[in-house]
Amino acid sequence: MRNSLYDALEVNSSSSTDAIKAALRTVVRRFWAVPRDASGDSEEAVRFAALAAAILVDPVRRKDYDAALNPGVGAGPWRLPIASRDPVAEGGTHSRVLSEEDSGEVSQLSIVAAPPKALPGVDALAEPLPDGTAWTSPLVWVALFVAWLLLWFALALPFPEWFDLSIGKALLFSMGAMAALFACAAWLSRPQEVAGAAAGLSRLAIIKWRREGSIFIGTPPPQHDTAWIFKLRLMELTRSAAGFVTSSSPWRRLAARLVDYALVAVALYMCVYLIDQIVPVLDEGFVLVRSALVLPTLVVLSAIPASAMFHRLFGNTPGKWLFSLQLVIGITRPADHAEPTDRRLLWARASRVAWSGAALGVWPIALFLLPRNLRLARDTETDWESYGDSLLMARPLTTQAVATGLVILLAASLILMSGWRRDYIAVWPRLVSMTIAAQTSMANAFPAKSGNAVAGPAASPREVADAPIVSSTPLPPSRSGASTEPDRLPEINAAPPAVPVTPTLRPLSLPIPPVGVATSESSKAVSPITNSVAEAEMSRQAAASLARRQRIDGYARQTDAARRSGSYAALQGSCQRWTQDQPGSADAWRCFGLAQFQNGAGRAALPALRQALKIEPQDAQVESAIMNILRP
């Protein structure tokens, strides 16, 4: 036999209010784990939880109850008054609970020689639940059609090369995917039996609380308002007809949460993308905002007000509605308590979901916390349920609603992945170009170091005298289109170039005597100075040649990456910069012209293709492209 409310709830009399609230939610969760039974145990348990919450959650009533636990001390509305002789009053009797001198607070329900009064219940326990027709209405089919349109749009987007579908093919693929998901939803929605709750001493004491008068310290126990009991019975009838229970699957709750996040993510991505099209000057910033690193955090933070708003306006979120879940807020809040409000509880719950469940969008940490949260949802309660003073009710799944949720998840995943891949293709060449530019700047900032690595040891006066005139103009390209770099000095007896060369540096301004003739004093004095100037110029040219070779290699890598990804706009930009840096290369002009042609430029590609054919006349690929453009 249990002797107090604390014993029936399996808590200590010194337990905190939060611990008592958790025990009360456990009672409700335990007795609502099965549909309504003929014996009425669920109604008895919920009435007990409502009375216990009204007594133990209120600090003043709890003080009265704790005082009444001691024999001969005080009385409350849950206990018959104890008579005591007052020497001042002649033969008068009264019941004394706690005076203002004792505690400073006196329960407004404390009475003097008066019968027990009705205590308020918990309104959330008697609020009506939606009936089962809400999940079979035509609105569900409308939502399924909208989700299919979203999937069609996602498949029509340009994805990888092996997944680039036309409008018609995307239509067929979307219909096939929806049929497969509908079959999967039918399998998930199959009827399943609900496991019953195990019996125990505390369970029996709660069921028989009206017979166990000692739980409330006296007889008769406090009573509920008759209007509240009527509402509770109507709620129990609705719960039984709709099949609501508290033993919901953690994976169903996770799927509902992912659907809510998917809808918020698609809306945010589309908004950022549209703003980027209107304000193109901050393109890199917008790409970073909608990237896979920043967007999840924005989604989780945006889901906090969105979830609270949907609950306030519609009583549920889209994900929970599709997976037949219903949230009940304020499980342990007595009816005569105004705080905390529903809005505060919803915000507290949504904020705790973002922090403890989703880790503020840092998905590696969220995946690490996922097993713990699933275990808590299955065995006891999650952190956000305790912060929101709530529990989640579940009813049997419907095939069309589950199919809608699965289609939304697939469509949102495809839209986000294709967008992230498109941003990667557009931004990666820029990052490579910025890296090459930074390397070039570093090489130009330290020319002596780079020059020593290429030029080798300092030349002797005779080597300087024998050195030819060096020109900064590049040599003409070869017939094969390979770049000719000035990083190697030509032979002395080599044939002169075919194009005129403008001399930029003559190492010696004085005539050099032939070998074997003694040098004069003046030539001996000038040779060291001339040697330093020539070495500095050779170092500068070697550094410029190295930087130019690095840039051209970078263009080749960029064009290969853009060609593999199918991004002809990025390919055209890289090839154009290549032609500007190496105008004598047939490869550069061929790349630029073919990129324009493949990007739909048409006749605008003819000048680049003709320039490539002029440098390398035997290029069959360029000739074929020109013929295709000129063909009527």
C-alpha positions as CSV (number, residue, x, y, z in Angstrom):
1,M,0.0,0.0,0.0
2,R,1.3,3.4,-0.9
3,N,1.1,6.1,1.7
4,S,1.6,9.3,-0.3
5,L,1.7,10.9,-3.7
6,Y,5.4,10.7,-3.7
7,D,5.3,6.9,-3.2
8,A,2.8,6.5,-6.0
9,L,4.9,8.5,-8.3
10,E,8.1,6.7,-7.1
11,V,9.9,9.9,-6.2
12,N,11.1,11.4,-2.9
13,S,9.4,14.1,-0.9
14,S,12.6,16.2,-1.4
15,S,12.6,15.8,-5.2
16,S,12.6,18.9,-7.3
17,T,9.6,20.1,-9.2
18,D,11.2,19.0,-12.5
19,A,11.6,15.5,-11.3
20,I,8.0,15.4,-10.1
21,K,6.8,16.7,-13.5
22,A,8.9,14.0,-15.3
23,A,7.2,11.3,-13.1
24,L,3.8,12.7,-13.9
25,R,4.6,12.6,-17.6
26,T,5.8,9.0,-17.2
27,V,2.4,8.1,-15.6
28,V,0.5,9.7,-18.5
29,R,2.8,8.1,-21.1
30,R,2.4,4.7,-19.4
31,F,-1.4,4.7,-19.3
32,W,-1.8,6.2,-22.8
33,A,0.5,3.6,-24.4
34,V,-2.6,1.5,-25.3
35,P,-6.0,2.5,-26.6
36,R,-8.9,2.9,-24.3
37,D,-9.8,-0.2,-22.3
38,A,-13.1,-1.3,-21.0
39,S,-12.0,-1.1,-17.3
40,G,-11.3,2.6,-17.5
41,D,-7.7,2.4,-16.1
42,S,-6.5,5.2,-18.5
43,E,-9.2,7.6,-17.2
44,E,-8.4,6.8,-13.6
45,A,-4.6,7.3,-14.1
46,V,-5.1,10.6,-16.0
47,R,-7.4,11.9,-13.2
48,F,-4.8,10.9,-10.7
49,A,-2.0,12.7,-12.6
50,A,-4.1,15.8,-12.9
51,L,-4.8,15.9,-9.1
52,A,-1.2,15.1,-8.3
53,A,0.0,17.9,-10.6
54,A,-2.4,20.4,-9.1
55,I,-1.1,19.6,-5.6
56,L,2.7,19.0,-6.1
57,V,3.4,21.4,-8.9
58,D,2.0,24.4,-7.1
59,P,4.5,25.4,-4.4
60,V,1.9,26.6,-1.8
61,R,-0.2,23.5,-2.1
62,R,2.9,21.3,-1.9
63,K,3.8,23.0,1.4
64,D,0.4,22.3,2.7
65,Y,0.6,18.7,1.6
66,D,4.1,18.2,3.1
67,A,2.9,19.6,6.3
68,A,-0.1,17.3,6.3
69,L,2.2,14.3,5.9
70,N,3.2,14.8,9.6
71,P,0.5,13.5,11.9
72,G,-1.4,16.2,13.8
73,V,0.0,19.1,11.8
74,G,-2.4,21.0,9.6
75,A,-5.0,20.1,7.1
76,G,-5.7,20.9,3.5
77,P,-8.5,20.4,1.1
78,W,-7.3,16.8,0.6
79,R,-7.6,16.0,4.4
80,L,-10.4,16.1,7.0
81,P,-9.7,18.8,9.5
82,I,-8.1,17.8,12.8
83,A,-9.9,19.1,15.8
84,S,-7.9,20.8,18.6
85,R,-9.1,22.7,21.6
86,D,-8.4,26.4,21.5
87,P,-8.1,27.8,25.1
88,V,-9.1,31.2,24.0
89,A,-12.3,30.2,22.2
90,E,-14.8,28.6,24.4
91,G,-15.2,25.0,23.2
92,G,-14.4,26.2,19.6
93,T,-12.5,23.9,17.2
94,H,-10.6,24.9,14.2
95,S,-8.0,23.4,11.8
96,R,-4.7,25.2,11.5
97,V,-2.4,24.5,8.5
98,L,0.4,27.0,8.4
99,S,0.1,30.5,9.7
100,E,1.8,33.6,8.2
101,E,4.2,33.5,11.1
102,D,5.2,30.0,10.3
103,S,5.8,30.1,6.6
104,G,4.9,33.5,5.2
105,E,2.5,31.8,2.6
106,V,-0.8,30.2,3.2
107,S,-2.6,28.2,0.5
108,Q,-5.8,29.9,-0.7
109,L,-7.4,26.5,-0.6
110,S,-6.5,25.9,3.1
111,I,-9.7,26.0,5.1
112,V,-10.9,26.1,8.6
113,A,-13.3,23.3,9.5
114,A,-14.6,23.1,5.9
115,P,-15.2,20.2,3.6
116,P,-12.7,19.5,0.8
117,K,-13.1,21.5,-2.4
118,A,-12.5,20.6,-6.0
119,L,-9.0,21.0,-7.3
120,P,-8.2,22.2,-10.8
121,G,-7.1,19.6,-13.3
122,V,-4.6,19.8,-16.2
123,D,-6.3,21.2,-19.3
124,A,-3.8,19.6,-21.7
125,L,-4.9,16.2,-20.5
126,A,-8.5,16.8,-21.4
127,E,-7.9,18.7,-24.7
128,P,-9.6,17.0,-27.7
129,L,-7.3,15.3,-30.3
130,P,-8.0,15.4,-34.0
131,D,-10.1,12.5,-35.3
132,G,-8.9,10.0,-37.8
133,T,-10.7,11.7,-40.8
134,A,-8.0,14.4,-40.8
135,W,-5.6,11.9,-42.4
136,T,-8.0,10.7,-45.1
137,S,-9.2,14.0,-46.4
138,P,-8.5,15.2,-50.0
139,L,-6.0,17.6,-48.6
140,V,-3.5,14.7,-48.3
141,W,-3.8,13.8,-52.0
142,V,-3.3,17.5,-52.9
143,A,-0.1,17.5,-50.8
144,L,1.0,14.3,-52.5
145,F,0.5,15.9,-55.9
146,V,2.5,19.0,-54.9
147,A,5.3,16.8,-53.6
148,W,5.4,14.9,-56.9
149,L,5.7,18.2,-58.8
150,L,8.6,19.1,-56.6
151,L,10.2,15.8,-57.4
152,W,9.7,16.4,-61.1
153,F,11.4,19.7,-60.8
154,A,14.3,18.2,-58.9
155,L,14.8,15.5,-61.5
156,A,14.7,18.1,-64.4
157,L,17.6,20.1,-62.8
158,P,21.0,19.5,-64.4
159,F,22.7,17.0,-62.1
160,P,25.8,14.9,-62.9
161,E,26.5,14.0,-66.5
162,W,25.0,10.6,-66.1
163,F,21.8,12.1,-64.6
164,D,21.0,15.0,-67.0
165,L,17.4,14.3,-67.9
166,S,15.1,16.1,-70.3
167,I,11.6,17.3,-69.2
168,G,9.9,14.2,-70.6
169,K,12.5,11.8,-69.1
170,A,12.2,13.6,-65.7
171,L,8.5,13.1,-65.8
172,L,8.8,9.4,-66.4
173,F,11.5,9.0,-63.7
174,S,9.4,11.0,-61.2
175,M,6.4,8.9,-61.8
176,G,8.4,5.7,-61.3
177,A,10.1,7.0,-58.1
178,M,6.7,8.0,-56.7
179,A,5.3,4.6,-57.4
180,A,8.2,2.9,-55.6
181,L,7.9,5.3,-52.7
182,F,4.1,4.7,-52.5
183,A,4.8,0.9,-52.3
184,C,7.3,1.5,-49.5
185,A,4.8,3.7,-47.7
186,A,2.2,1.0,-47.9
187,W,4.6,-1.4,-46.3
188,L,5.4,1.0,-43.5
189,S,1.7,1.7,-42.9
190,R,0.8,-1.9,-42.3
191,P,-1.2,-2.4,-39.0
192,Q,0.9,-3.3,-36.0
193,E,-0.1,-4.3,-32.5
194,V,0.6,-2.0,-29.7
195,A,2.4,-3.5,-26.7
196,G,0.7,-3.2,-23.4
197,A,2.2,-1.6,-20.3
198,A,3.5,-3.9,-17.5
199,A,1.7,-3.9,-14.2
200,G,3.5,-2.9,-11.0
201,L,2.8,-1.7,-7.5
202,S,2.7,1.9,-8.4
203,R,0.5,1.2,-11.4
204,L,-2.0,-0.6,-9.1
205,A,-1.9,2.2,-6.6
206,I,-2.6,4.8,-9.3
207,I,-5.5,2.9,-10.7
208,K,-7.1,2.5,-7.2
209,W,-6.2,5.9,-6.0
210,R,-9.8,6.7,-5.0
211,R,-9.9,3.6,-2.7
212,E,-6.4,4.4,-1.3
213,G,-7.4,7.4,0.8
214,S,-4.0,7.4,2.5
215,I,-2.4,8.6,-0.7
216,F,-4.1,12.0,-0.2
217,I,-3.7,11.9,3.6
218,G,-7.3,11.4,4.6
219,T,-10.7,10.7,3.3
220,P,-12.5,11.7,1.2
221,P,-9.7,12.6,-1.4
222,P,-9.9,15.8,-3.4
223,Q,-12.4,15.8,-6.3
224,H,-12.2,17.1,-9.8
225,D,-14.6,19.6,-11.4
226,T,-17.4,17.7,-13.1
227,A,-16.9,19.7,-16.3
228,W,-13.3,18.7,-16.5
229,I,-14.2,15.0,-16.0
230,F,-16.7,15.3,-18.9
231,K,-14.1,16.8,-21.2
232,L,-11.6,14.0,-20.2
233,R,-14.1,11.3,-21.1
234,L,-14.8,12.9,-24.5
235,M,-11.1,13.1,-25.1
236,E,-10.7,9.4,-24.2
237,L,-13.5,8.5,-26.7
238,T,-11.7,10.5,-29.4
239,R,-8.4,9.0,-28.6
240,S,-9.8,5.5,-28.7
241,A,-11.6,6.1,-32.0
242,A,-8.6,7.7,-33.7
243,G,-6.1,5.1,-32.2
244,F,-3.8,7.6,-30.5
245,V,-1.2,6.2,-28.3
246,T,2.1,7.4,-26.8
247,S,4.3,4.5,-27.8
248,S,5.5,6.1,-31.0
249,S,8.4,4.9,-32.9
250,P,11.6,7.0,-32.6
251,W,12.3,6.5,-36.3
252,R,8.9,7.9,-37.2
253,R,9.6,10.9,-35.1
254,L,13.0,11.3,-36.8
255,A,11.4,11.1,-40.3
256,A,8.9,13.7,-39.3
257,R,11.6,16.0,-38.1
258,L,13.6,15.5,-41.4
259,V,10.5,16.4,-43.5
260,D,10.2,19.7,-41.5
261,Y,13.9,20.5,-42.0
262,A,13.7,19.5,-45.7
263,L,10.8,22.0,-46.4
264,V,12.7,24.8,-44.5
265,A,15.9,24.0,-46.4
266,V,14.4,24.1,-49.8
267,A,12.6,27.4,-49.0
268,L,15.8,29.0,-47.7
269,Y,17.9,27.7,-50.6
270,M,15.5,29.1,-53.1
271,C,15.3,32.5,-51.3
272,V,19.1,32.8,-51.2
273,Y,19.4,31.8,-54.9
274,L,16.8,34.4,-56.0
275,I,18.5,37.1,-54.0
276,D,21.8,36.1,-55.5
277,Q,20.3,36.5,-59.0
278,I,19.1,40.0,-58.1
279,V,22.3,41.1,-56.3
280,P,25.1,39.4,-58.2
281,V,27.9,41.5,-56.7
282,L,28.1,39.2,-53.6
283,D,28.1,35.9,-55.5
284,E,30.8,34.3,-53.4
285,G,29.1,35.3,-50.2
286,F,25.7,33.8,-51.3
287,V,27.4,30.6,-52.4
288,L,28.9,30.3,-48.9
289,V,25.5,30.9,-47.3
290,R,23.8,28.2,-49.3
291,S,26.7,25.8,-49.0
292,A,26.6,22.4,-47.1
293,L,28.6,24.0,-44.3
294,V,26.4,27.0,-43.5
295,L,22.9,26.1,-44.8
296,P,22.2,23.3,-42.2
297,T,22.8,25.7,-39.4
298,L,20.5,28.3,-40.9
299,V,17.9,25.6,-41.4
300,V,18.0,24.5,-37.8
301,L,17.8,28.0,-36.5
302,S,15.0,28.9,-38.9
303,A,13.0,25.8,-37.9
304,I,12.7,27.1,-34.3
305,P,10.2,30.0,-35.1
306,A,8.7,28.0,-38.0
307,S,7.8,25.0,-35.7
308,A,6.4,27.3,-33.0
309,M,4.4,29.2,-35.5
310,F,2.9,26.1,-37.1
311,H,1.9,24.7,-33.7
312,R,0.3,27.9,-32.7
313,L,-1.6,28.4,-36.0
314,F,-2.4,24.8,-37.1
315,G,-1.7,22.7,-34.0
316,N,0.9,20.7,-35.8
317,T,3.9,20.8,-38.2
318,P,3.8,19.4,-41.7
319,G,6.2,16.5,-40.9
320,K,4.3,15.4,-37.8
321,W,1.0,15.6,-39.6
322,L,2.2,13.5,-42.5
323,F,3.5,10.8,-40.1
324,S,0.4,10.9,-37.9
325,L,1.9,12.5,-34.9
326,Q,0.3,15.0,-32.5
327,L,2.1,17.1,-29.9
328,V,0.5,17.8,-26.5
329,I,1.9,20.8,-24.6
330,G,1.6,21.5,-20.8
331,I,1.1,18.0,-19.5
332,T,1.7,19.0,-15.8
333,R,0.5,22.6,-15.8
334,P,-2.6,23.0,-13.6
335,A,-5.6,24.7,-15.1
336,D,-5.4,27.7,-12.7
337,H,-1.7,28.4,-13.7
338,A,-1.1,31.0,-16.4
339,E,2.6,30.3,-16.6
340,P,4.4,29.0,-18.5
341,T,2.3,29.8,-21.5
342,D,1.9,27.6,-24.6
343,R,4.1,29.9,-26.6
344,R,6.9,29.8,-24.1
345,L,6.7,26.0,-23.9
346,L,6.8,25.7,-27.7
347,W,9.8,28.0,-28.0
348,A,11.6,26.1,-25.2
349,R,10.9,22.8,-26.9
350,A,12.0,23.9,-30.4
351,S,15.1,25.6,-29.0
352,R,16.1,22.4,-27.2
353,V,15.5,20.3,-30.3
354,A,17.9,22.6,-32.2
355,W,20.5,22.4,-29.5
356,S,20.3,18.8,-28.2
357,G,18.9,17.1,-31.2
358,A,20.3,18.8,-34.3
359,A,23.5,20.3,-32.7
360,L,22.7,23.7,-34.3
361,G,23.1,22.1,-37.8
362,V,26.6,20.8,-37.3
363,W,25.7,17.4,-38.8
364,P,28.8,15.4,-37.6
365,I,27.8,16.2,-34.0
366,A,24.1,15.6,-34.7
367,L,25.0,12.1,-36.1
368,F,27.0,11.5,-33.0
369,L,24.1,12.4,-30.7
370,L,21.5,10.5,-32.8
371,P,21.8,7.1,-31.1
372,R,21.4,8.7,-27.6
373,N,18.4,10.6,-28.7
374,L,16.7,7.6,-30.3
375,R,17.3,5.6,-27.1
376,L,15.8,8.4,-24.9
377,A,12.8,8.6,-27.2
378,R,12.2,4.9,-26.9
379,D,12.9,4.3,-23.2
380,T,12.2,7.5,-21.2
381,E,11.8,11.0,-22.7
382,T,14.1,13.4,-24.6
383,D,15.5,16.7,-23.4
384,W,13.1,18.8,-25.4
385,E,10.1,16.9,-24.1
386,S,11.0,17.8,-20.5
387,Y,11.8,21.5,-21.5
388,G,8.5,21.8,-23.3
389,D,6.5,19.8,-20.7
390,S,5.1,17.7,-23.6
391,L,4.6,14.3,-25.0
392,L,4.0,13.0,-28.5
393,M,0.9,11.0,-29.5
394,A,0.9,8.7,-32.5
395,R,-1.9,7.1,-34.5
396,P,-1.8,4.5,-37.3
397,L,0.0,5.7,-40.4
398,T,-1.8,6.3,-43.7
399,T,-0.2,5.3,-47.0
400,Q,-0.8,8.5,-48.9
401,A,0.5,10.7,-46.1
402,V,3.7,8.6,-45.6
403,A,4.3,8.6,-49.4
404,T,4.0,12.4,-49.4
405,G,6.7,12.7,-46.7
406,L,9.0,10.3,-48.5
407,V,8.6,12.1,-51.8
408,I,9.4,15.4,-50.1
409,L,12.5,14.0,-48.6
410,L,13.8,12.7,-52.0
411,A,12.9,15.9,-53.9
412,A,14.6,18.1,-51.3
413,S,17.7,15.9,-51.3
414,L,18.0,16.1,-55.1
415,I,17.5,19.9,-55.2
416,L,20.1,20.6,-52.5
417,M,22.7,18.2,-53.9
418,S,22.3,19.5,-57.5
419,G,22.6,23.1,-56.2
420,W,25.6,22.4,-54.1
421,R,27.3,20.6,-57.1
422,R,26.5,23.5,-59.4
423,D,28.0,26.0,-56.9
424,Y,31.1,23.8,-56.5
425,I,31.7,23.7,-60.3
426,A,31.3,27.5,-60.5
427,V,33.4,28.4,-57.5
428,W,36.2,25.8,-57.7
429,P,37.9,27.4,-60.8
430,R,37.9,30.7,-59.0
431,L,39.5,29.2,-56.0
432,V,42.2,27.6,-58.2
433,S,42.8,31.0,-60.0
434,M,43.1,32.8,-56.6
435,T,45.6,30.2,-55.4
436,I,47.7,30.5,-58.6
437,A,47.5,34.3,-58.3
438,A,48.7,34.1,-54.7
439,Q,51.6,31.8,-55.7
440,T,52.5,34.2,-58.4
441,S,52.5,37.2,-56.1
442,M,54.7,35.3,-53.6
443,A,57.1,34.4,-56.5
444,N,57.3,38.1,-57.6
445,A,57.8,39.2,-54.0
446,F,61.0,37.1,-53.7
447,P,62.6,37.3,-57.2
448,A,66.2,36.7,-56.0
449,K,65.3,33.5,-54.3
450,S,63.4,32.2,-57.3
451,G,66.1,33.4,-59.7
452,N,68.9,31.7,-57.8
453,A,67.0,28.4,-57.9
454,V,66.7,28.7,-61.7
455,A,69.8,30.6,-62.9
456,G,72.3,28.8,-60.8
457,P,75.7,30.3,-59.8
458,A,76.8,33.7,-61.0
459,A,78.3,33.9,-64.4
460,S,81.9,34.9,-65.0
461,P,82.8,38.0,-67.0
462,R,83.7,35.9,-70.1
463,E,80.3,34.1,-69.9
464,V,78.6,37.4,-69.7
465,A,80.6,38.6,-72.7
466,D,79.6,35.5,-74.7
467,A,75.9,35.7,-73.8
468,P,73.6,36.8,-76.6
469,I,71.1,39.6,-76.5
470,V,68.0,38.5,-74.4
471,S,64.5,39.6,-75.4
472,S,61.4,39.6,-73.3
473,T,59.2,38.8,-76.3
474,P,58.2,35.1,-76.5
475,L,59.4,33.0,-79.4
476,P,56.9,32.0,-82.0
477,P,54.8,28.9,-81.3
478,S,55.4,25.6,-82.9
479,R,53.1,24.0,-85.4
480,S,51.8,21.6,-82.8
481,G,50.6,24.4,-80.6
482,A,53.0,23.7,-77.7
483,S,54.0,26.7,-75.8
484,T,57.6,28.0,-76.2
485,E,58.9,29.5,-73.0
486,P,61.9,31.8,-72.7
487,D,63.2,29.9,-69.7
488,R,66.2,28.4,-71.7
489,L,68.8,30.5,-73.5
490,P,69.2,29.6,-77.2
491,E,72.5,28.5,-78.7
492,I,74.9,31.2,-79.8
493,N,75.0,30.0,-83.4
494,A,71.2,29.3,-83.5
495,A,69.3,30.7,-86.4
496,P,67.6,34.0,-85.8
497,P,63.9,34.0,-85.0
498,A,61.3,34.4,-87.8
499,V,59.7,37.4,-86.1
500,P,61.5,40.6,-85.3
501,V,62.9,40.7,-81.8
502,T,63.2,44.0,-80.0
503,P,66.3,44.0,-77.8
504,T,65.6,44.9,-74.2
505,L,69.0,44.4,-72.6
506,R,72.6,44.5,-73.9
507,P,74.9,43.2,-71.2
508,L,77.9,45.2,-72.3
509,S,78.0,48.7,-73.6
510,L,81.7,48.6,-74.4
511,P,83.3,46.6,-77.2
512,I,84.6,43.2,-76.0
513,P,88.1,42.2,-77.1
514,P,88.5,38.8,-78.6
515,V,89.6,35.8,-76.6
516,G,93.3,35.8,-75.9
517,V,93.7,39.6,-76.0
518,A,94.5,41.3,-72.7
519,T,91.6,43.4,-71.4
520,S,92.1,47.0,-70.6
521,E,91.7,48.6,-67.2
522,S,88.3,50.1,-68.1
523,S,86.8,46.8,-69.1
524,K,88.0,45.2,-65.9
525,A,86.3,47.9,-64.0
526,V,82.9,47.6,-65.8
527,S,82.7,43.8,-65.9
528,P,81.5,43.3,-62.2
529,I,78.7,45.8,-62.6
530,T,77.6,44.3,-65.9
531,N,77.6,40.9,-64.4
532,S,75.2,42.0,-61.6
533,V,72.8,43.6,-64.0
534,A,72.7,40.6,-66.3
535,E,72.2,38.2,-63.3
536,A,69.3,40.3,-62.0
537,E,67.6,40.4,-65.4
538,M,68.0,36.7,-65.9
539,S,66.5,36.0,-62.5
540,R,63.5,38.3,-63.3
541,Q,62.9,36.5,-66.6
542,A,63.2,33.1,-65.0
543,A,60.7,34.1,-62.3
544,A,58.3,35.4,-64.9
545,S,58.6,32.3,-67.0
546,L,58.0,30.1,-63.9
547,A,54.9,32.1,-62.9
548,R,53.6,32.0,-66.5
549,R,54.1,28.2,-66.7
550,Q,52.2,27.8,-63.4
551,R,49.3,29.9,-64.8
552,I,49.1,27.9,-68.0
553,D,49.1,24.6,-66.0
554,G,46.3,26.0,-63.9
555,Y,44.3,26.8,-67.0
556,A,44.7,23.2,-68.2
557,R,43.5,21.9,-64.9
558,Q,40.5,24.2,-64.8
559,T,39.5,23.3,-68.3
560,D,39.7,19.6,-67.6
561,A,37.6,19.9,-64.4
562,A,35.0,22.1,-66.2
563,R,34.9,19.7,-69.2
564,R,34.3,16.6,-66.9
565,S,31.5,18.4,-65.0
566,G,29.8,19.7,-68.2
567,S,29.9,23.3,-67.1
568,Y,30.6,25.0,-70.5
569,A,30.3,28.5,-69.0
570,A,33.2,27.9,-66.6
571,L,35.1,26.1,-69.5
572,Q,34.7,29.2,-71.7
573,G,36.0,31.6,-69.1
574,S,39.1,29.5,-68.4
575,C,39.9,29.0,-72.1
576,Q,39.5,32.8,-72.7
577,R,42.0,33.6,-69.9
578,W,44.3,31.0,-71.4
579,T,44.2,32.7,-74.8
580,Q,45.0,36.0,-73.3
581,D,48.0,34.6,-71.4
582,Q,49.3,32.4,-74.3
583,P,48.0,33.9,-77.6
584,G,50.3,31.7,-79.7
585,S,49.0,28.4,-78.5
586,A,46.6,26.5,-80.8
587,D,45.4,24.5,-77.8
588,A,44.2,27.6,-76.1
589,W,42.3,28.9,-79.1
590,R,40.9,25.5,-79.9
591,C,39.6,25.2,-76.2
592,F,38.1,28.7,-76.4
593,G,36.3,28.2,-79.7
594,L,35.0,24.7,-78.9
595,A,33.7,26.0,-75.5
596,Q,31.9,28.8,-77.2
597,F,30.4,26.4,-79.7
598,Q,29.3,23.9,-77.1
599,N,27.8,26.7,-75.0
600,G,25.6,27.7,-77.8
601,A,27.5,30.8,-79.0
602,G,27.4,29.7,-82.6
603,R,29.1,32.1,-85.0
604,A,30.8,33.9,-82.1
605,A,33.1,30.9,-81.9
606,L,34.4,31.3,-85.5
607,P,37.2,33.8,-84.8
608,A,38.7,31.6,-82.1
609,L,38.4,28.5,-84.2
610,R,39.9,30.2,-87.2
611,Q,42.8,31.4,-85.1
612,A,43.4,27.9,-83.9
613,L,43.3,26.6,-87.5
614,K,45.7,29.3,-88.6
615,I,48.3,28.2,-86.0
616,E,47.7,24.5,-86.6
617,P,46.2,23.9,-90.1
618,Q,45.8,20.1,-89.8
619,D,43.4,20.2,-86.9
620,A,40.4,18.0,-87.9
621,Q,38.4,18.7,-84.8
622,V,38.5,22.5,-85.4
623,E,37.6,22.0,-89.1
624,S,34.6,19.9,-88.2
625,A,33.4,22.5,-85.7
626,I,33.7,25.3,-88.3
627,M,31.8,23.2,-90.9
628,N,29.0,22.6,-88.4
629,I,28.7,26.3,-87.7
630,L,28.7,27.4,-91.3
631,R,26.4,24.6,-92.5
632,P,23.0,26.1,-93.4
